[in-house]
Amino acid sequence: MRHPYRKLIQMELISLLFAMLIGFSALIAGYIIIIFLSIYLVVLSLFCDAMLLLYTRHPAEAGKQAIRGIMLLLFTTYFIFRL
């Protein structure tokens, strides 16, 4: 029997894995725009975690993760436009 939230868990883990791979390669190559892409993947992972926590009836932790994701999304977008 599969976990009911398997797709969200997979999406969270895959986005974190891609964020690590893209982030390390962007740091080595020196492309700052690609670093922002990896930060957006971390934001996607935070939102998936918030949705998982919300579905498993942990609304306080879900709210904290969602606020972290929103703040990181806003700051990253601000820094992209400031370049």
Chimera marker file (.cmm) of the C-alpha trace (Angstrom):
<marker_set name="trace">
<marker id="1" x="0.000" y="0.000" z="0.000" r="1" g="1" b="0" radius="0.5"/>
<marker id="2" x="1.324" y="3.387" z="-0.965" r="1" g="1" b="0" radius="0.5"/>
<marker id="3" x="1.519" y="6.429" z="1.261" r="1" g="1" b="0" radius="0.5"/>
<marker id="4" x="-1.403" y="8.794" z="0.544" r="1" g="1" b="0" radius="0.5"/>
<marker id="5" x="0.889" y="11.810" z="0.167" r="1" g="1" b="0" radius="0.5"/>
<marker id="6" x="3.597" y="10.011" z="-1.801" r="1" g="1" b="0" radius="0.5"/>
<marker id="7" x="3.602" y="12.508" z="-4.676" r="1" g="1" b="0" radius="0.5"/>
<marker id="8" x="4.146" y="15.471" z="-2.346" r="1" g="1" b="0" radius="0.5"/>
<marker id="9" x="6.979" y="13.687" z="-0.570" r="1" g="1" b="0" radius="0.5"/>
<marker id="10" x="8.605" y="12.802" z="-3.896" r="1" g="1" b="0" radius="0.5"/>
<marker id="11" x="8.211" y="16.350" z="-5.171" r="1" g="1" b="0" radius="0.5"/>
<marker id="12" x="9.816" y="17.727" z="-2.017" r="1" g="1" b="0" radius="0.5"/>
<marker id="13" x="12.787" y="15.365" z="-2.198" r="1" g="1" b="0" radius="0.5"/>
<marker id="14" x="13.318" y="15.785" z="-5.936" r="1" g="1" b="0" radius="0.5"/>
<marker id="15" x="13.253" y="19.574" z="-5.693" r="1" g="1" b="0" radius="0.5"/>
<marker id="16" x="15.802" y="19.471" z="-2.850" r="1" g="1" b="0" radius="0.5"/>
<marker id="17" x="18.045" y="17.129" z="-4.832" r="1" g="1" b="0" radius="0.5"/>
<marker id="18" x="17.882" y="19.328" z="-7.933" r="1" g="1" b="0" radius="0.5"/>
<marker id="19" x="18.472" y="22.426" z="-5.816" r="1" g="1" b="0" radius="0.5"/>
<marker id="20" x="21.652" y="20.882" z="-4.424" r="1" g="1" b="0" radius="0.5"/>
<marker id="21" x="22.923" y="19.766" z="-7.821" r="1" g="1" b="0" radius="0.5"/>
<marker id="22" x="22.086" y="23.008" z="-9.592" r="1" g="1" b="0" radius="0.5"/>
<marker id="23" x="23.371" y="25.113" z="-6.688" r="1" g="1" b="0" radius="0.5"/>
<marker id="24" x="26.743" y="23.379" z="-6.536" r="1" g="1" b="0" radius="0.5"/>
<marker id="25" x="27.224" y="23.513" z="-10.289" r="1" g="1" b="0" radius="0.5"/>
<marker id="26" x="26.215" y="27.190" z="-10.371" r="1" g="1" b="0" radius="0.5"/>
<marker id="27" x="28.643" y="28.028" z="-7.578" r="1" g="1" b="0" radius="0.5"/>
<marker id="28" x="31.447" y="26.292" z="-9.420" r="1" g="1" b="0" radius="0.5"/>
<marker id="29" x="30.561" y="27.889" z="-12.761" r="1" g="1" b="0" radius="0.5"/>
<marker id="30" x="29.836" y="31.289" z="-11.170" r="1" g="1" b="0" radius="0.5"/>
<marker id="31" x="26.365" y="31.911" z="-12.610" r="1" g="1" b="0" radius="0.5"/>
<marker id="32" x="24.283" y="33.873" z="-10.125" r="1" g="1" b="0" radius="0.5"/>
<marker id="33" x="21.007" y="33.506" z="-12.044" r="1" g="1" b="0" radius="0.5"/>
<marker id="34" x="21.198" y="29.724" z="-11.769" r="1" g="1" b="0" radius="0.5"/>
<marker id="35" x="21.795" y="30.085" z="-8.032" r="1" g="1" b="0" radius="0.5"/>
<marker id="36" x="18.456" y="31.905" z="-7.855" r="1" g="1" b="0" radius="0.5"/>
<marker id="37" x="16.860" y="28.956" z="-9.653" r="1" g="1" b="0" radius="0.5"/>
<marker id="38" x="18.161" y="26.624" z="-6.960" r="1" g="1" b="0" radius="0.5"/>
<marker id="39" x="16.729" y="28.919" z="-4.280" r="1" g="1" b="0" radius="0.5"/>
<marker id="40" x="13.342" y="28.770" z="-6.024" r="1" g="1" b="0" radius="0.5"/>
<marker id="41" x="13.575" y="24.971" z="-5.906" r="1" g="1" b="0" radius="0.5"/>
<marker id="42" x="14.150" y="25.195" z="-2.154" r="1" g="1" b="0" radius="0.5"/>
<marker id="43" x="11.030" y="27.384" z="-1.937" r="1" g="1" b="0" radius="0.5"/>
<marker id="44" x="9.085" y="24.704" z="-3.812" r="1" g="1" b="0" radius="0.5"/>
<marker id="45" x="10.332" y="22.153" z="-1.299" r="1" g="1" b="0" radius="0.5"/>
<marker id="46" x="9.214" y="24.356" z="1.603" r="1" g="1" b="0" radius="0.5"/>
<marker id="47" x="5.735" y="24.716" z="0.114" r="1" g="1" b="0" radius="0.5"/>
<marker id="48" x="5.465" y="20.945" z="-0.400" r="1" g="1" b="0" radius="0.5"/>
<marker id="49" x="6.493" y="20.411" z="3.210" r="1" g="1" b="0" radius="0.5"/>
<marker id="50" x="3.905" y="22.958" z="4.349" r="1" g="1" b="0" radius="0.5"/>
<marker id="51" x="1.203" y="21.173" z="2.382" r="1" g="1" b="0" radius="0.5"/>
<marker id="52" x="2.235" y="17.822" z="3.871" r="1" g="1" b="0" radius="0.5"/>
<marker id="53" x="2.107" y="19.256" z="7.377" r="1" g="1" b="0" radius="0.5"/>
<marker id="54" x="-1.269" y="20.821" z="6.695" r="1" g="1" b="0" radius="0.5"/>
<marker id="55" x="-2.714" y="17.554" z="5.392" r="1" g="1" b="0" radius="0.5"/>
<marker id="56" x="-1.350" y="15.646" z="8.408" r="1" g="1" b="0" radius="0.5"/>
<marker id="57" x="-3.058" y="18.095" z="10.778" r="1" g="1" b="0" radius="0.5"/>
<marker id="58" x="-0.087" y="20.152" z="11.970" r="1" g="1" b="0" radius="0.5"/>
<marker id="59" x="-1.316" y="23.644" z="11.057" r="1" g="1" b="0" radius="0.5"/>
<marker id="60" x="1.153" y="25.597" z="13.209" r="1" g="1" b="0" radius="0.5"/>
<marker id="61" x="4.185" y="23.948" z="11.618" r="1" g="1" b="0" radius="0.5"/>
<marker id="62" x="2.587" y="24.224" z="8.176" r="1" g="1" b="0" radius="0.5"/>
<marker id="63" x="2.082" y="27.956" z="8.684" r="1" g="1" b="0" radius="0.5"/>
<marker id="64" x="5.696" y="28.420" z="9.730" r="1" g="1" b="0" radius="0.5"/>
<marker id="65" x="6.969" y="26.552" z="6.672" r="1" g="1" b="0" radius="0.5"/>
<marker id="66" x="4.656" y="28.522" z="4.379" r="1" g="1" b="0" radius="0.5"/>
<marker id="67" x="5.835" y="31.835" z="5.859" r="1" g="1" b="0" radius="0.5"/>
<marker id="68" x="9.469" y="30.749" z="5.420" r="1" g="1" b="0" radius="0.5"/>
<marker id="69" x="8.753" y="29.891" z="1.802" r="1" g="1" b="0" radius="0.5"/>
<marker id="70" x="6.972" y="33.172" z="1.125" r="1" g="1" b="0" radius="0.5"/>
<marker id="71" x="9.757" y="35.219" z="2.712" r="1" g="1" b="0" radius="0.5"/>
<marker id="72" x="12.441" y="33.374" z="0.752" r="1" g="1" b="0" radius="0.5"/>
<marker id="73" x="10.428" y="33.778" z="-2.452" r="1" g="1" b="0" radius="0.5"/>
<marker id="74" x="9.996" y="37.514" z="-1.903" r="1" g="1" b="0" radius="0.5"/>
<marker id="75" x="13.636" y="38.140" z="-0.960" r="1" g="1" b="0" radius="0.5"/>
<marker id="76" x="14.951" y="36.124" z="-3.894" r="1" g="1" b="0" radius="0.5"/>
<marker id="77" x="12.675" y="37.917" z="-6.330" r="1" g="1" b="0" radius="0.5"/>
<marker id="78" x="13.740" y="41.254" z="-4.875" r="1" g="1" b="0" radius="0.5"/>
<marker id="79" x="17.403" y="40.392" z="-5.300" r="1" g="1" b="0" radius="0.5"/>
<marker id="80" x="16.836" y="39.295" z="-8.902" r="1" g="1" b="0" radius="0.5"/>
<marker id="81" x="15.323" y="42.673" z="-9.765" r="1" g="1" b="0" radius="0.5"/>
<marker id="82" x="18.097" y="44.523" z="-7.905" r="1" g="1" b="0" radius="0.5"/>
<marker id="83" x="20.777" y="42.931" z="-10.116" r="1" g="1" b="0" radius="0.5"/>
<link id1="1" id2="2" r="1" g="1" b="0" radius="0.2"/>
<link id1="2" id2="3" r="1" g="1" b="0" radius="0.2"/>
<link id1="3" id2="4" r="1" g="1" b="0" radius="0.2"/>
<link id1="4" id2="5" r="1" g="1" b="0" radius="0.2"/>
<link id1="5" id2="6" r="1" g="1" b="0" radius="0.2"/>
<link id1="6" id2="7" r="1" g="1" b="0" radius="0.2"/>
<link id1="7" id2="8" r="1" g="1" b="0" radius="0.2"/>
<link id1="8" id2="9" r="1" g="1" b="0" radius="0.2"/>
<link id1="9" id2="10" r="1" g="1" b="0" radius="0.2"/>
<link id1="10" id2="11" r="1" g="1" b="0" radius="0.2"/>
<link id1="11" id2="12" r="1" g="1" b="0" radius="0.2"/>
<link id1="12" id2="13" r="1" g="1" b="0" radius="0.2"/>
<link id1="13" id2="14" r="1" g="1" b="0" radius="0.2"/>
<link id1="14" id2="15" r="1" g="1" b="0" radius="0.2"/>
<link id1="15" id2="16" r="1" g="1" b="0" radius="0.2"/>
<link id1="16" id2="17" r="1" g="1" b="0" radius="0.2"/>
<link id1="17" id2="18" r="1" g="1" b="0" radius="0.2"/>
<link id1="18" id2="19" r="1" g="1" b="0" radius="0.2"/>
<link id1="19" id2="20" r="1" g="1" b="0" radius="0.2"/>
<link id1="20" id2="21" r="1" g="1" b="0" radius="0.2"/>
<link id1="21" id2="22" r="1" g="1" b="0" radius="0.2"/>
<link id1="22" id2="23" r="1" g="1" b="0" radius="0.2"/>
<link id1="23" id2="24" r="1" g="1" b="0" radius="0.2"/>
<link id1="24" id2="25" r="1" g="1" b="0" radius="0.2"/>
<link id1="25" id2="26" r="1" g="1" b="0" radius="0.2"/>
<link id1="26" id2="27" r="1" g="1" b="0" radius="0.2"/>
<link id1="27" id2="28" r="1" g="1" b="0" radius="0.2"/>
<link id1="28" id2="29" r="1" g="1" b="0" radius="0.2"/>
<link id1="29" id2="30" r="1" g="1" b="0" radius="0.2"/>
<link id1="30" id2="31" r="1" g="1" b="0" radius="0.2"/>
<link id1="31" id2="32" r="1" g="1" b="0" radius="0.2"/>
<link id1="32" id2="33" r="1" g="1" b="0" radius="0.2"/>
<link id1="33" id2="34" r="1" g="1" b="0" radius="0.2"/>
<link id1="34" id2="35" r="1" g="1" b="0" radius="0.2"/>
<link id1="35" id2="36" r="1" g="1" b="0" radius="0.2"/>
<link id1="36" id2="37" r="1" g="1" b="0" radius="0.2"/>
<link id1="37" id2="38" r="1" g="1" b="0" radius="0.2"/>
<link id1="38" id2="39" r="1" g="1" b="0" radius="0.2"/>
<link id1="39" id2="40" r="1" g="1" b="0" radius="0.2"/>
<link id1="40" id2="41" r="1" g="1" b="0" radius="0.2"/>
<link id1="41" id2="42" r="1" g="1" b="0" radius="0.2"/>
<link id1="42" id2="43" r="1" g="1" b="0" radius="0.2"/>
<link id1="43" id2="44" r="1" g="1" b="0" radius="0.2"/>
<link id1="44" id2="45" r="1" g="1" b="0" radius="0.2"/>
<link id1="45" id2="46" r="1" g="1" b="0" radius="0.2"/>
<link id1="46" id2="47" r="1" g="1" b="0" radius="0.2"/>
<link id1="47" id2="48" r="1" g="1" b="0" radius="0.2"/>
<link id1="48" id2="49" r="1" g="1" b="0" radius="0.2"/>
<link id1="49" id2="50" r="1" g="1" b="0" radius="0.2"/>
<link id1="50" id2="51" r="1" g="1" b="0" radius="0.2"/>
<link id1="51" id2="52" r="1" g="1" b="0" radius="0.2"/>
<link id1="52" id2="53" r="1" g="1" b="0" radius="0.2"/>
<link id1="53" id2="54" r="1" g="1" b="0" radius="0.2"/>
<link id1="54" id2="55" r="1" g="1" b="0" radius="0.2"/>
<link id1="55" id2="56" r="1" g="1" b="0" radius="0.2"/>
<link id1="56" id2="57" r="1" g="1" b="0" radius="0.2"/>
<link id1="57" id2="58" r="1" g="1" b="0" radius="0.2"/>
<link id1="58" id2="59" r="1" g="1" b="0" radius="0.2"/>
<link id1="59" id2="60" r="1" g="1" b="0" radius="0.2"/>
<link id1="60" id2="61" r="1" g="1" b="0" radius="0.2"/>
<link id1="61" id2="62" r="1" g="1" b="0" radius="0.2"/>
<link id1="62" id2="63" r="1" g="1" b="0" radius="0.2"/>
<link id1="63" id2="64" r="1" g="1" b="0" radius="0.2"/>
<link id1="64" id2="65" r="1" g="1" b="0" radius="0.2"/>
<link id1="65" id2="66" r="1" g="1" b="0" radius="0.2"/>
<link id1="66" id2="67" r="1" g="1" b="0" radius="0.2"/>
<link id1="67" id2="68" r="1" g="1" b="0" radius="0.2"/>
<link id1="68" id2="69" r="1" g="1" b="0" radius="0.2"/>
<link id1="69" id2="70" r="1" g="1" b="0" radius="0.2"/>
<link id1="70" id2="71" r="1" g="1" b="0" radius="0.2"/>
<link id1="71" id2="72" r="1" g="1" b="0" radius="0.2"/>
<link id1="72" id2="73" r="1" g="1" b="0" radius="0.2"/>
<link id1="73" id2="74" r="1" g="1" b="0" radius="0.2"/>
<link id1="74" id2="75" r="1" g="1" b="0" radius="0.2"/>
<link id1="75" id2="76" r="1" g="1" b="0" radius="0.2"/>
<link id1="76" id2="77" r="1" g="1" b="0" radius="0.2"/>
<link id1="77" id2="78" r="1" g="1" b="0" radius="0.2"/>
<link id1="78" id2="79" r="1" g="1" b="0" radius="0.2"/>
<link id1="79" id2="80" r="1" g="1" b="0" radius="0.2"/>
<link id1="80" id2="81" r="1" g="1" b="0" radius="0.2"/>
<link id1="81" id2="82" r="1" g="1" b="0" radius="0.2"/>
<link id1="82" id2="83" r="1" g="1" b="0" radius="0.2"/>
</marker_set>
